[in-house]
């Protein structure tokens, strides 16, 4: 596709930061949306990931007996554990190798080849630039590629060209998007890394900056070489050591100042991390302002999308600053977010800022503003000496377009957070009902219900049996009605009381010393007294 050619209609803009999960299933239960991988595919992936320097738990290969059921079941568990380790590692889970392995349908394209085509088309119209070499995999983004450049009449000066495709948060119109991209070289700020050249079309953007041999702030923290692949530089650093307190204070203050500048201008950022901060001597300069215009997702999106109170780009910048400050302090990223407890730091003032941005309470209740962080003791006494005056003029029409695009980005974030929250509630409910304790409770309730049902059936059966006996002895059978059970019960109770009275009368008559007239028990009583219409003569004869 030519550089100025429009993207095909219906093209899906994927969010590459969406975390992938994988589960090993038996071949008999495979569905159409799943993928089939042989052990050799896992082995090939594992060999490709060795550049990261991590010891990944891939089950060993077995030549004899590899079709036994027990061995297959054991290997399935091992491969599942292997995938869990990869997908829970923030850097590995976002790399192109893993994405292609788990989602080949959406990640089948060769993005390096696409970038080369776009850059070649660009050089046809700009012949003064020349490619020195591609900087392969120096960044973490799948759809962003880098090339080392030079100007033909200045062969010793080195520049770096970055090409990036559009992302899912691109809400600017094509016209506004291209105007804003071309406006970036005019942005002058002591803490923003200057753009030498910028251009864009309807599907991508291309920017050129001066190449810095010292690299980024992340290169300083991890003692890495800027040209090395991202996995090699940052996955498993040889030495973990944070920066000195004065460096933390100075760099932190500079970064907060440029964030405040962008927020005041109404320019959305949301892409702060250590690799987007260039070091120029003792000065930090922010990189990649074009990312928000392209609609690219943030490096830390999988973290802050879990917390519904982090729902604006300003709060996203503050939360990402917390990640950056943690990395500057301890020389590594946090194991998980929110952070329950912080290791010992060079100063309690550092811990106070970390607690306000990464703690459970902060993630639950919301982030402080950049102005509030600047007033905290860690940064309030830092003196910045710079003579460069910030300049970044954005026309009113483009400011309005940026405001609308920012609202759309935040709306998509809120919707994603809502879906994650609902999914988490459903998962908790399923886990709760599937727990051993809940199963025992359900079994006990089922037994009680079964016993109760058996008792009710038994009572109903005995009532029907008693009713049939009464009907057979001449008693009138009750009408069939909803209250028939009550009638039967009442009849049964009456019969029992009559029988008891007869037995008591017989016992009293045998025990009474004198048959006293008027005695209720001794007075002769017969059917004639019980039934006045019955002839007395028949009773006496009987």
C-alpha positions as a Python dict, from the first residue, in 0.01 Angstrom:
ca = {
    (1, 'X'): (0, 0, 0),
    (2, 'X'): (141, 339, -99),
    (3, 'X'): (224, 590, 171),
    (4, 'X'): (-54, 830, 78),
    (5, 'X'): (-304, 559, -7),
    (6, 'X'): (-619, 537, 205),
    (7, 'X'): (-659, 234, 434),
    (8, 'X'): (-901, -34, 316),
    (9, 'X'): (-1261, 5, 433),
    (10, 'X'): (-1358, -207, 731),
    (11, 'X'): (-1002, -241, 862),
    (12, 'X'): (-1002, -349, 1227),
    (13, 'X'): (-781, -139, 1457),
    (14, 'X'): (-665, -376, 1728),
    (15, 'X'): (-563, -286, 2082),
    (16, 'X'): (-233, -474, 2117),
    (17, 'X'): (-228, -421, 2495),
    (18, 'X'): (-533, -644, 2554),
    (19, 'X'): (-392, -933, 2759),
    (20, 'X'): (-431, -1281, 2611),
    (21, 'X'): (-498, -1595, 2813),
    (22, 'X'): (-458, -1953, 2696),
    (23, 'X'): (-589, -2288, 2816),
    (24, 'X'): (-479, -2632, 2698),
    (25, 'X'): (-772, -2847, 2590),
    (26, 'X'): (-810, -3203, 2471),
    (27, 'X'): (-826, -3242, 2094),
    (28, 'X'): (-1177, -3389, 2114),
    (29, 'X'): (-1321, -3066, 2260),
    (30, 'X'): (-1156, -2817, 2027),
    (31, 'X'): (-1385, -2538, 1907),
    (32, 'X'): (-1363, -2338, 1587),
    (33, 'X'): (-1219, -2033, 1770),
    (34, 'X'): (-931, -2221, 1929),
    (35, 'X'): (-588, -2293, 1786),
    (36, 'X'): (-404, -2623, 1751),
    (37, 'X'): (-37, -2629, 1849),
    (38, 'X'): (206, -2918, 1851),
    (39, 'X'): (486, -2955, 2102),
    (40, 'X'): (730, -2853, 1827),
    (41, 'X'): (545, -2517, 1802),
    (42, 'X'): (594, -2459, 2175),
    (43, 'X'): (960, -2554, 2139),
    (44, 'X'): (1004, -2306, 1853),
    (45, 'X'): (838, -2028, 2056),
    (46, 'X'): (1055, -2109, 2356),
    (47, 'X'): (1372, -2088, 2146),
    (48, 'X'): (1261, -1750, 2007),
    (49, 'X'): (1202, -1617, 2359),
    (50, 'X'): (1549, -1715, 2483),
    (51, 'X'): (1664, -1364, 2390),
    (52, 'X'): (1476, -1242, 2698),
    (53, 'X'): (1719, -1429, 2924),
    (54, 'X'): (1437, -1583, 3130),
    (55, 'X'): (1418, -1944, 3244),
    (56, 'X'): (1078, -2050, 3112),
    (57, 'X'): (926, -2380, 3239),
    (58, 'X'): (876, -2562, 2910),
    (59, 'X'): (827, -2939, 2973),
    (60, 'X'): (1116, -3146, 2833),
    (61, 'X'): (1084, -3342, 2512),
    (62, 'X'): (1035, -3722, 2526),
    (63, 'X'): (1107, -3951, 2234),
    (64, 'X'): (986, -4288, 2373),
    (65, 'X'): (646, -4327, 2536),
    (66, 'X'): (524, -3983, 2436),
    (67, 'X'): (179, -4123, 2346),
    (68, 'X'): (101, -4266, 2690),
    (69, 'X'): (-212, -4117, 2846),
    (70, 'X'): (-42, -4039, 3176),
    (71, 'X'): (246, -3867, 3000),
    (72, 'X'): (8, -3666, 2779),
    (73, 'X'): (-191, -3550, 3084),
    (74, 'X'): (129, -3452, 3266),
    (75, 'X'): (262, -3265, 2963),
    (76, 'X'): (-70, -3083, 2925),
    (77, 'X'): (-35, -2948, 3279),
    (78, 'X'): (323, -2846, 3209),
    (79, 'X'): (233, -2661, 2889),
    (80, 'X'): (-52, -2484, 3067),
    (81, 'X'): (188, -2366, 3335),
    (82, 'X'): (428, -2252, 3061),
    (83, 'X'): (155, -2042, 2898),
    (84, 'X'): (51, -1897, 3234),
    (85, 'X'): (407, -1778, 3300),
    (86, 'X'): (426, -1611, 2958),
    (87, 'X'): (85, -1442, 2965),
    (88, 'X'): (135, -1303, 3317),
    (89, 'X'): (468, -1142, 3223),
    (90, 'X'): (385, -786, 3114),
    (91, 'X'): (664, -758, 2857),
    (92, 'X'): (642, -1110, 2712),
    (93, 'X'): (264, -1102, 2681),
    (94, 'X'): (284, -788, 2462),
    (95, 'X'): (559, -906, 2229),
    (96, 'X'): (489, -999, 1870),
    (97, 'X'): (612, -1359, 1906),
    (98, 'X'): (355, -1443, 2173),
    (99, 'X'): (73, -1256, 1999),
    (100, 'X'): (132, -1448, 1676),
    (101, 'X'): (151, -1778, 1863),
    (102, 'X'): (-179, -1727, 2048),
    (103, 'X'): (-372, -1519, 1791),
    (104, 'X'): (-238, -1596, 1441),
    (105, 'X'): (-552, -1465, 1266),
    (106, 'X'): (-505, -1107, 1386),
    (107, 'X'): (-124, -1105, 1391),
    (108, 'X'): (-28, -1275, 1067),
    (109, 'X'): (107, -967, 885),
    (110, 'X'): (475, -881, 856),
    (111, 'X'): (477, -533, 1006),
    (112, 'X'): (846, -475, 936),
    (113, 'X'): (780, -529, 564),
    (114, 'X'): (478, -297, 576),
    (115, 'X'): (687, -27, 748),
    (116, 'X'): (962, -62, 487),
    (117, 'X'): (711, -14, 207),
    (118, 'X'): (571, 298, 371),
    (119, 'X'): (916, 445, 436),
    (120, 'X'): (1029, 372, 79),
    (121, 'X'): (731, 560, -57),
    (122, 'X'): (815, 850, 172),
    (123, 'X'): (1176, 871, 44),
    (124, 'X'): (1055, 906, -310),
    (125, 'X'): (914, 1246, -222),
    (126, 'X'): (1191, 1336, 29),
    (127, 'X'): (1521, 1234, -138),
    (128, 'X'): (1748, 1409, 114),
    (129, 'X'): (1698, 1131, 372),
    (130, 'X'): (1866, 793, 361),
    (131, 'X'): (1817, 474, 566),
    (132, 'X'): (2129, 348, 743),
    (133, 'X'): (1980, 34, 903),
    (134, 'X'): (1656, -89, 1060),
    (135, 'X'): (1653, -85, 1439),
    (136, 'X'): (1484, -419, 1482),
    (137, 'X'): (1257, -468, 1784),
    (138, 'X'): (1402, -185, 1993),
    (139, 'X'): (1047, -91, 2098),
    (140, 'X'): (765, -294, 2249),
    (141, 'X'): (490, -197, 2004),
    (142, 'X'): (406, -448, 1733),
    (143, 'X'): (287, -187, 1481),
    (144, 'X'): (563, 68, 1540),
    (145, 'X'): (900, 28, 1367),
    (146, 'X'): (1228, 224, 1388),
    (147, 'X'): (1503, 298, 1136),
    (148, 'X'): (1840, 464, 1178),
    (149, 'X'): (1863, 756, 933),
    (150, 'X'): (2106, 1014, 802),
    (151, 'X'): (2090, 1326, 586),
    (152, 'X'): (2283, 1286, 263),
    (153, 'X'): (2470, 1617, 295),
    (154, 'X'): (2537, 1553, 668),
    (155, 'X'): (2647, 1188, 676),
    (156, 'X'): (2787, 1191, 1030),
    (157, 'X'): (2463, 1303, 1196),
    (158, 'X'): (2236, 1017, 1297),
    (159, 'X'): (1860, 1037, 1327),
    (160, 'X'): (1591, 783, 1409),
    (161, 'X'): (1273, 745, 1207),
    (162, 'X'): (962, 596, 1369),
    (163, 'X'): (665, 467, 1171),
    (164, 'X'): (340, 371, 1343),
    (165, 'X'): (4, 240, 1231),
    (166, 'X'): (-329, 370, 1364),
    (167, 'X'): (-469, 239, 1690),
    (168, 'X'): (-820, 173, 1827),
    (169, 'X'): (-840, 517, 1998),
    (170, 'X'): (-800, 724, 1681),
    (171, 'X'): (-1107, 955, 1689),
    (172, 'X'): (-967, 1258, 1506),
    (173, 'X'): (-1079, 1322, 1152),
    (174, 'X'): (-815, 1254, 887),
    (175, 'X'): (-772, 1624, 821),
    (176, 'X'): (-733, 1721, 1188),
    (177, 'X'): (-507, 1423, 1248),
    (178, 'X'): (-264, 1520, 972),
    (179, 'X'): (-265, 1885, 1078),
    (180, 'X'): (-182, 1798, 1439),
    (181, 'X'): (96, 1556, 1337),
    (182, 'X'): (256, 1825, 1121),
    (183, 'X'): (223, 2069, 1412),
    (184, 'X'): (449, 1859, 1642),
    (185, 'X'): (784, 1996, 1511),
    (186, 'X'): (673, 2343, 1627),
    (187, 'X'): (641, 2223, 1988),
    (188, 'X'): (926, 2371, 2193),
    (189, 'X'): (963, 2278, 2558),
    (190, 'X'): (1275, 2217, 2772),
    (191, 'X'): (1139, 1876, 2873),
    (192, 'X'): (997, 1756, 2540),
    (193, 'X'): (1228, 1581, 2292),
    (194, 'X'): (1204, 1781, 1975),
    (195, 'X'): (1063, 1638, 1651),
    (196, 'X'): (1272, 1717, 1341),
    (197, 'X'): (1016, 1614, 1080),
    (198, 'X'): (661, 1474, 1089),
    (199, 'X'): (406, 1370, 828),
    (200, 'X'): (99, 1147, 817),
    (201, 'X'): (-164, 997, 592),
    (202, 'X'): (-502, 839, 662),
    (203, 'X'): (-353, 515, 797),
    (204, 'X'): (-17, 593, 963),
    (205, 'X'): (236, 855, 1072),
    (206, 'X'): (609, 900, 1023),
    (207, 'X'): (835, 1110, 1247),
    (208, 'X'): (1209, 1179, 1256),
    (209, 'X'): (1408, 1276, 1567),
    (210, 'X'): (1775, 1306, 1653),
    (211, 'X'): (1925, 975, 1763),
    (212, 'X'): (2054, 982, 2121),
    (213, 'X'): (2345, 746, 2189),
    (214, 'X'): (2278, 745, 2564),
    (215, 'X'): (1926, 614, 2516),
    (216, 'X'): (1622, 653, 2738),
    (217, 'X'): (1567, 670, 3112),
    (218, 'X'): (1488, 297, 3108),
    (219, 'X'): (1827, 229, 2944),
    (220, 'X'): (1992, 419, 3230),
    (221, 'X'): (1802, 222, 3495),
    (222, 'X'): (1868, -119, 3336),
    (223, 'X'): (2224, -39, 3215),
    (224, 'X'): (2116, -136, 2861),
    (225, 'X'): (2233, -50, 2512),
    (226, 'X'): (1972, 155, 2317),
    (227, 'X'): (2002, -47, 1993),
    (228, 'X'): (1941, -388, 2156),
    (229, 'X'): (1600, -559, 2123),
    (230, 'X'): (1341, -467, 2385),
    (231, 'X'): (1319, -823, 2526),
    (232, 'X'): (1694, -847, 2570),
    (233, 'X'): (1724, -506, 2738),
    (234, 'X'): (1446, -515, 2994),
    (235, 'X'): (1309, -865, 3058),
    (236, 'X'): (1584, -992, 3287),
    (237, 'X'): (1832, -721, 3387),
    (238, 'X'): (2167, -842, 3519),
    (239, 'X'): (2179, -585, 3796),
    (240, 'X'): (1879, -433, 3974),
    (241, 'X'): (1962, -95, 4121),
    (242, 'X'): (1757, 221, 4153),
    (243, 'X'): (1870, 577, 4093),
    (244, 'X'): (2009, 812, 4353),
    (245, 'X'): (1767, 1027, 4550),
    (246, 'X'): (1871, 1352, 4383),
    (247, 'X'): (1821, 1199, 4038),
    (248, 'X'): (1476, 1075, 4140),
    (249, 'X'): (1379, 1420, 4265),
    (250, 'X'): (1513, 1608, 3959),
    (251, 'X'): (1382, 1370, 3693),
    (252, 'X'): (1047, 1341, 3868),
    (253, 'X'): (1005, 1718, 3890),
    (254, 'X'): (1093, 1765, 3522),
    (255, 'X'): (845, 1500, 3409),
    (256, 'X'): (566, 1646, 3624),
    (257, 'X'): (632, 1992, 3481),
    (258, 'X'): (590, 1873, 3121),
    (259, 'X'): (276, 1676, 3213),
    (260, 'X'): (125, 1988, 3367),
    (261, 'X'): (215, 2183, 3052),
    (262, 'X'): (34, 1931, 2828),
    (263, 'X'): (-269, 1916, 3058),
    (264, 'X'): (-298, 2295, 3058),
    (265, 'X'): (-280, 2294, 2677),
    (266, 'X'): (-556, 2034, 2656),
    (267, 'X'): (-322, 1795, 2473),
    (268, 'X'): (-393, 1429, 2565),
    (269, 'X'): (-91, 1214, 2642),
    (270, 'X'): (-144, 895, 2846),
    (271, 'X'): (180, 723, 2735),
    (272, 'X'): (426, 792, 3014),
    (273, 'X'): (678, 516, 3090),
    (274, 'X'): (1055, 498, 3126),
    (275, 'X'): (1116, 415, 2758),
    (276, 'X'): (931, 731, 2655),
    (277, 'X'): (1166, 957, 2851),
    (278, 'X'): (1488, 1050, 2667),
    (279, 'X'): (1795, 1147, 2869),
    (280, 'X'): (1991, 1449, 2749),
    (281, 'X'): (2260, 1505, 3010),
    (282, 'X'): (2079, 1566, 3338),
    (283, 'X'): (1756, 1659, 3162),
    (284, 'X'): (1458, 1435, 3094),
    (285, 'X'): (1267, 1496, 2773),
    (286, 'X'): (931, 1340, 2691),
    (287, 'X'): (888, 1130, 2374),
    (288, 'X'): (606, 1010, 2150),
    (289, 'X'): (347, 1285, 2179),
    (290, 'X'): (203, 1148, 1853),
    (291, 'X'): (82, 825, 2019),
    (292, 'X'): (-241, 975, 2149),
    (293, 'X'): (-313, 1131, 1809),
    (294, 'X'): (-261, 793, 1642),
    (295, 'X'): (-497, 634, 1894),
    (296, 'X'): (-238, 389, 2028),
    (297, 'X'): (-309, 216, 2363),
    (298, 'X'): (-90, 287, 2665),
    (299, 'X'): (190, 57, 2784),
    (300, 'X'): (21, 31, 3126),
    (301, 'X'): (-336, -1, 2998),
    (302, 'X'): (-378, -355, 3133),
    (303, 'X'): (-303, -212, 3480),
    (304, 'X'): (-519, 101, 3504),
    (305, 'X'): (-812, -54, 3314),
    (306, 'X'): (-871, -260, 3631),
    (307, 'X'): (-958, 49, 3838),
    (308, 'X'): (-1274, 243, 3759),
    (309, 'X'): (-1155, 559, 3935),
    (310, 'X'): (-868, 601, 3686),
    (311, 'X'): (-1096, 710, 3402),
    (312, 'X'): (-941, 1030, 3263),
    (313, 'X'): (-618, 1081, 3070),
    (314, 'X'): (-494, 1314, 3345),
    (315, 'X'): (-541, 1041, 3608),
    (316, 'X'): (-383, 789, 3369),
    (317, 'X'): (-72, 1011, 3346),
    (318, 'X'): (-49, 1032, 3725),
    (319, 'X'): (-88, 656, 3766),
    (320, 'X'): (178, 593, 3500),
    (321, 'X'): (405, 840, 3682),
    (322, 'X'): (369, 617, 3988),
    (323, 'X'): (497, 321, 3783),
    (324, 'X'): (789, 531, 3656),
    (325, 'X'): (878, 655, 4005),
    (326, 'X'): (872, 297, 4138),
    (327, 'X'): (1109, 189, 3859),
    (328, 'X'): (1346, 480, 3925),
    (329, 'X'): (1347, 402, 4298),
    (330, 'X'): (1386, 23, 4299),
    (331, 'X'): (1535, -47, 3956),
    (332, 'X'): (1248, -273, 3849),
    (333, 'X'): (873, -249, 3789),
    (334, 'X'): (627, -348, 4066),
    (335, 'X'): (535, -717, 4081),
    (336, 'X'): (165, -632, 4089),
    (337, 'X'): (-64, -332, 4116),
    (338, 'X'): (-200, -215, 4356),
    (339, 'X'): (107, -240, 4579),
    (340, 'X'): (28, -351, 4933),
    (341, 'X'): (362, -260, 5089),
    (342, 'X'): (666, -80, 4954),
    (343, 'X'): (1028, -189, 5012),
    (344, 'X'): (1265, 50, 5192),
    (345, 'X'): (1326, 362, 4983),
    (346, 'X'): (1596, 633, 4995),
    (347, 'X'): (1343, 867, 5156),
    (348, 'X'): (997, 843, 5310),
    (349, 'X'): (898, 1128, 5078),
    (350, 'X'): (935, 884, 4788),
    (351, 'X'): (709, 630, 4960),
    (352, 'X'): (448, 901, 5020),
    (353, 'X'): (426, 975, 4646),
    (354, 'X'): (415, 603, 4561),
    (355, 'X'): (134, 546, 4810),
    (356, 'X'): (-67, 828, 4652),
    (357, 'X'): (-44, 668, 4306),
    (358, 'X'): (-2, 289, 4342),
    (359, 'X'): (-153, 186, 4677),
    (360, 'X'): (-488, 5, 4716),
    (361, 'X'): (-648, 319, 4859),
    (362, 'X'): (-525, 537, 4571),
    (363, 'X'): (-644, 294, 4303),
    (364, 'X'): (-980, 262, 4478),
    (365, 'X'): (-1044, 630, 4551),
    (366, 'X'): (-868, 801, 4257),
    (367, 'X'): (-541, 971, 4165),
    (368, 'X'): (-414, 1310, 4286),
    (369, 'X'): (-358, 1588, 4032),
    (370, 'X'): (-18, 1673, 3887),
    (371, 'X'): (-31, 2006, 4074),
    (372, 'X'): (-83, 1816, 4400),
    (373, 'X'): (221, 1597, 4331),
    (374, 'X'): (434, 1904, 4259),
    (375, 'X'): (347, 2037, 4606),
    (376, 'X'): (457, 1720, 4785),
    (377, 'X'): (788, 1737, 4981),
    (378, 'X'): (975, 1514, 4733),
    (379, 'X'): (947, 1769, 4450),
    (380, 'X'): (854, 2103, 4607),
    (381, 'X'): (1216, 2198, 4693),
    (382, 'X'): (1365, 2105, 4352),
    (383, 'X'): (1500, 2408, 4164),
    (384, 'X'): (1487, 2387, 3784),
    (385, 'X'): (1727, 2603, 3586),
    (386, 'X'): (1626, 2646, 3223),
    (387, 'X'): (1619, 2945, 2992),
    (388, 'X'): (1408, 2788, 2718),
    (389, 'X'): (1055, 2922, 2702),
    (390, 'X'): (780, 2667, 2625),
    (391, 'X'): (597, 2719, 2296),
    (392, 'X'): (317, 2510, 2152),
    (393, 'X'): (46, 2700, 1968),
    (394, 'X'): (-262, 2492, 1885),
    (395, 'X'): (-538, 2659, 1679),
    (396, 'X'): (-879, 2684, 1846),
    (397, 'X'): (-1041, 2450, 1595),
    (398, 'X'): (-783, 2180, 1663),
    (399, 'X'): (-819, 2231, 2038),
    (400, 'X'): (-1188, 2150, 2007),
    (401, 'X'): (-1106, 1842, 1799),
    (402, 'X'): (-858, 1730, 2066),
    (403, 'X'): (-1118, 1779, 2339),
    (404, 'X'): (-1375, 1564, 2156),
    (405, 'X'): (-1113, 1295, 2081),
    (406, 'X'): (-1004, 1295, 2448),
    (407, 'X'): (-1364, 1243, 2561),
    (408, 'X'): (-1402, 951, 2318),
    (409, 'X'): (-1080, 790, 2444),
    (410, 'X'): (-1200, 821, 2804),
    (411, 'X'): (-1543, 684, 2711),
    (412, 'X'): (-1389, 370, 2559),
    (413, 'X'): (-1175, 329, 2871),
    (414, 'X'): (-1479, 356, 3098),
    (415, 'X'): (-1669, 98, 2892),
    (416, 'X'): (-1375, -140, 2908),
    (417, 'X'): (-1345, -92, 3284),
    (418, 'X'): (-1716, -164, 3322),
    (419, 'X'): (-1685, -490, 3127),
    (420, 'X'): (-1381, -595, 3330),
    (421, 'X'): (-1567, -518, 3654),
    (422, 'X'): (-1868, -725, 3548),
    (423, 'X'): (-1647, -1012, 3436),
    (424, 'X'): (-1461, -1000, 3768),
    (425, 'X'): (-1787, -1017, 3964),
    (426, 'X'): (-1905, -1312, 3757),
    (427, 'X'): (-1574, -1491, 3805),
    (428, 'X'): (-1587, -1433, 4180),
    (429, 'X'): (-1942, -1567, 4196),
    (430, 'X'): (-1850, -1877, 3998),
    (431, 'X'): (-1544, -1932, 4214),
    (432, 'X'): (-1750, -1887, 4531),
    (433, 'X'): (-2020, -2132, 4424),
    (434, 'X'): (-1760, -2379, 4304),
    (435, 'X'): (-1563, -2376, 4631),
    (436, 'X'): (-1553, -2686, 4850),
    (437, 'X'): (-1729, -2509, 5139),
    (438, 'X'): (-2020, -2403, 4917),
    (439, 'X'): (-2050, -2754, 4776),
    (440, 'X'): (-2079, -2896, 5129),
    (441, 'X'): (-2347, -2638, 5215),
    (442, 'X'): (-2545, -2726, 4904),
    (443, 'X'): (-2522, -3098, 4986),
    (444, 'X'): (-2652, -3037, 5341),
    (445, 'X'): (-2939, -2825, 5210),
    (446, 'X'): (-3024, -3089, 4952),
    (447, 'X'): (-3036, -3358, 5221),
    (448, 'X'): (-3261, -3147, 5442),
    (449, 'X'): (-3491, -3076, 5151),
    (450, 'X'): (-3502, -3445, 5061),
    (451, 'X'): (-3589, -3541, 5420),
    (452, 'X'): (-3856, -3273, 5439),
    (453, 'X'): (-4007, -3393, 5113),
    (454, 'X'): (-4006, -3755, 5235),
    (455, 'X'): (-4186, -3656, 5556),
    (456, 'X'): (-4449, -3461, 5366),
    (457, 'X'): (-4506, -3752, 5128),
    (458, 'X'): (-4539, -3990, 5423),
    (459, 'X'): (-4796, -3767, 5597),
    (460, 'X'): (-4992, -3732, 5277),
    (461, 'X'): (-4990, -4112, 5226),
    (462, 'X'): (-5109, -4181, 5584),
    (463, 'X'): (-5384, -3920, 5553),
    (464, 'X'): (-5510, -4081, 5232),
    (465, 'X'): (-5496, -4426, 5397),
    (466, 'X'): (-5698, -4301, 5698),
    (467, 'X'): (-5951, -4139, 5468),
    (468, 'X'): (-6003, -4464, 5277),
    (469, 'X'): (-6060, -4654, 5605),
    (470, 'X'): (-6322, -4404, 5721),
    (471, 'X'): (-6497, -4429, 5388),
    (472, 'X'): (-6505, -4808, 5414),
    (473, 'X'): (-6669, -4801, 5766),
    (474, 'X'): (-6960, -4588, 5652),
    (475, 'X'): (-6823, -4245, 5734),
    (476, 'X'): (-6890, -3984, 5475),
    (477, 'X'): (-6585, -3911, 5264),
    (478, 'X'): (-6487, -3544, 5244),
    (479, 'X'): (-6528, -3348, 4925),
    (480, 'X'): (-6226, -3327, 4707),
    (481, 'X'): (-6100, -2974, 4761),
    (482, 'X'): (-5785, -2790, 4858),
    (483, 'X'): (-5897, -2822, 5224),
    (484, 'X'): (-5960, -3197, 5208),
    (485, 'X'): (-5636, -3270, 5393),
    (486, 'X'): (-5753, -3050, 5678),
    (487, 'X'): (-6083, -3234, 5690),
    (488, 'X'): (-5916, -3571, 5699),
    (489, 'X'): (-5685, -3459, 5975),
    (490, 'X'): (-5976, -3327, 6173),
    (491, 'X'): (-6169, -3651, 6131),
    (492, 'X'): (-5871, -3854, 6239),
    (493, 'X'): (-5831, -3645, 6554),
    (494, 'X'): (-6200, -3685, 6642),
    (495, 'X'): (-6186, -4065, 6611),
    (496, 'X'): (-5886, -4078, 6837),
    (497, 'X'): (-6056, -3873, 7107),
    (498, 'X'): (-6369, -4090, 7092),
    (499, 'X'): (-6166, -4405, 7133),
    (500, 'X'): (-5984, -4260, 7431),
    (501, 'X'): (-6314, -4164, 7594),
    (502, 'X'): (-6452, -4519, 7555),
    (503, 'X'): (-6144, -4674, 7716),
    (504, 'X'): (-6157, -4430, 8005),
    (505, 'X'): (-6528, -4511, 8061),
    (506, 'X'): (-6460, -4884, 8076),
    (507, 'X'): (-6175, -4840, 8325),
    (508, 'X'): (-6383, -4609, 8548),
    (509, 'X'): (-6681, -4842, 8547),
    (510, 'X'): (-6465, -5130, 8671),
    (511, 'X'): (-6300, -4920, 8939),
    (512, 'X'): (-6606, -4734, 9077),
    (513, 'X'): (-6724, -4884, 9418),
    (514, 'X'): (-7086, -4789, 9363),
    (515, 'X'): (-7276, -4723, 9055),
    (516, 'X'): (-7392, -4382, 9152),
    (517, 'X'): (-7681, -4246, 8946),
    (518, 'X'): (-7584, -3930, 8769),
    (519, 'X'): (-7225, -4035, 8749),
    (520, 'X'): (-7109, -3941, 8408),
    (521, 'X'): (-6904, -4256, 8370),
    (522, 'X'): (-7131, -4498, 8567),
    (523, 'X'): (-7465, -4395, 8416),
    (524, 'X'): (-7577, -4655, 8160),
    (525, 'X'): (-7534, -4504, 7822),
    (526, 'X'): (-7606, -4670, 7497),
    (527, 'X'): (-7674, -4606, 7140),
    (528, 'X'): (-8015, -4471, 7229),
    (529, 'X'): (-7860, -4191, 7427),
    (530, 'X'): (-7603, -4120, 7166),
    (531, 'X'): (-7866, -4146, 6892),
    (532, 'X'): (-8212, -4050, 7028),
    (533, 'X'): (-8387, -4190, 6723),
    (534, 'X'): (-8253, -4539, 6791),
    (535, 'X'): (-8525, -4749, 6970),
    (536, 'X'): (-8453, -4804, 7338),
    (537, 'X'): (-8617, -5145, 7333),
    (538, 'X'): (-8374, -5281, 7087),
    (539, 'X'): (-8086, -5156, 7300),
    (540, 'X'): (-8220, -5322, 7617),
    (541, 'X'): (-8287, -5648, 7437),
    (542, 'X'): (-7944, -5640, 7298),
}
